[in-house]
Amino acid sequence: MLDIIRNTYKRWVDESALRAEEVRNMLDSAKVFHSTIEEASGMVTERSGGQGWDQTGASKYSHTPSDRQSMIRQCRNMARFDPNAKAALLNVVYYIVGEGVKVNPCSKDERIHKLWREFWEAPRNRMALRFPEFVLRTLRDGEVFLQYFSKDDTGAPSWKTTVRFRDPELLTQAPLEYAGAQVDTTEGIQVDPDDPERALRYFIKKSESSGLVDVVDAKDIQHAKILADSEQKRGESHLQAILKLVASYDDWLRYRIILNKVRTAIVLVRKIEGGTSDDVKKIAAGISQSSTAKDGSVAKRMPNPGTMLTASAGVDYRFESANINAADAADDGRNMKLGMAAGTNNPEYVFGDASNANYASTMIAESPFVKGIRHWQTIFEWHLKEMFRRVVQAAVDAGKLTAPAEDDIFAEPGEQLAEAGDPKAAKEQPETGEAPTGKESSQGQQGTSPTPGSLISDAEAFFKCDVQWPEIIHRDIKQLTDSVVAQRNAKLVSEPTAAQMLGHDYEEEVRRQAVIEETSAENPFKQQADPFEDPGMSAEIDAAMQSLSPDEAQSILKSGDMGGIMKTIQTKRKAGMMGKKQPFAKKKGAQGE
């Protein structure tokens, strides 16, 4: 008896523990579900008064650190798994970068050109792949941190610059030795107390689980932020404005799927009239059964497609309509996608609806989408030029290059030499008033005069570059070519600019043409025979010329049109006039004829 009581009590305890575990699991699931819904709703909390939504966080200009972490994680999650958010992000990246961007140094110093090619193409940097990622990270996270490493293994300055991304989530609080009442080190960035736009240091954890913090000087970090005020330390994601719409659309689509499943669960109703419950059971038992359910239960089988039903007396079959009201719900889904398009400045067809905005009507110069892409290219062009400046400066710091002295833009002509360090140089200038040529020194101390035909000095060109972006607008290539040729003939644009307008790399095309010219002697396709060197052809041409009238012959000889001569020969051949001399017409007033 005691054993029975003991076993019963033990079983009761075990069952109680099991029920308690189930309750805890349910609570955990509810918490996870609530947290997921709250995060998917775009970091918003519902007002108690029912007057809409309040943004969380008490920061005046930007997110609180916890909100920023949540924003970055939500945007990354959406960009990875949600098709609409992914399309909104990648479409902008594709149009900004396209098939690639080209950076051309303005300086005529070949060393700078080689330096930039080494940095861009080196396997350690892979900038052709890294720069599209630079754009992607900036739009997705709202900012990107690129760290420059310009020192070798011994700590000495090196001209071979290496760059690496640093995760924005790893920015953390400053160590105690950098904290203070007069020092602003919030959000992982220390700024100048007198200038909030000037960063001094960045505090970055080595890893997510590490407690070690790297203190990185601002000169080694290129921080690109978007959609933020100038004094705002951190940027905000391009996807932030549509997070709530993306979450709402996912919920709407999921509920529509559930509703469709419920409404289509019962498609056939069998109605039995005038029968008892036993008659209903007897008819139901006659339906074929299937035991293929995963749990082993026996389920009724639906008629196969094409089955013909024969209703007996008192039995009526009625097929139910799904009645899912898809037409009414279509506008709700489209309105949410329109909000996504507006929030990211994307055309509507990016989200799968091309009924109102197709490619042809979107890719025109006046399109807001095209204007937006050009705006983004302007922003990223500034960062590319900053990247170029840092690479050249690293070579200067390593002693491989010498930067020309900066010009005094307010100095009179002839005073630049005095500014460069020779106080007597200006007085010793000839009285002719000619400006120095700037070729006296290869080290750049006196070589700061503008290059002939250029509006910028050598000092400006030293750190300056031009950025060539891919074409955005789809144009008629023939019309574009005619327009560019006309501008070139009018001397409105240079040959490099004309090639850039047509989407060609001028330097590469010049190199290829030079190679073709050098190998033309050995290329059978480039060898052209001179018809006058063939004796038979020469005689035939003479015969054709004799068959012409004096005016015709004189006209062809003056034009020098070889094609016209050959066409004349073919015409005379067909007419059978080869070798027949044309009679000379008498000229009025001629004497002795």
Secondary structure, DSSP 8 states (H G I E B T S, - for coil): -HHHHHHHHHHHHHHHHHHHHHHHHHHHHHHHHHHHHHHHTTSEEE-TTSS-EEES---SSS--HHHHHHHHHHHHHHHHH-HHHHHHHHHHHHHHHTT--EEEESS--HHHHHHHHHHHH-TTT-HHHHHHHHHHHHHHHSEEEEEEEEE-TTS-EEEEEEEEEE-GGGB----GGG-BTTBB-GGGEEEETTEEEEEEEEEEESSSS---EEEEEGGGEEEEE-SS-TT-SS---TTGGGHHHHHHHHHHHHHHHHHHHHHTS--EEEEE-S--HHHHHHHHHTS-EE--STT---EE----TT------TTEEEEE------HHHHHHHHHHHHHHHHHHHT--GGGGT--SS--HHHHSSTT-HHHHHHHHHHHHHHHHHHHHHHHHHHHHHHTTS--------TTS-TT-HHHHTT-TTTTTTS-TT-----S-S-TTSSS--S--TT-SS-HHHHHT-EEEE----S---HHHHHHHHHHHHHTTSS-HHHHHHHTT--HHHHHHHHHHHHHTGGG-TTT----GGGSHHHHHHHHHHHHTS-HHHHHHHHHHT-HHHHHHHHHHHHHHT-TT--------TT----
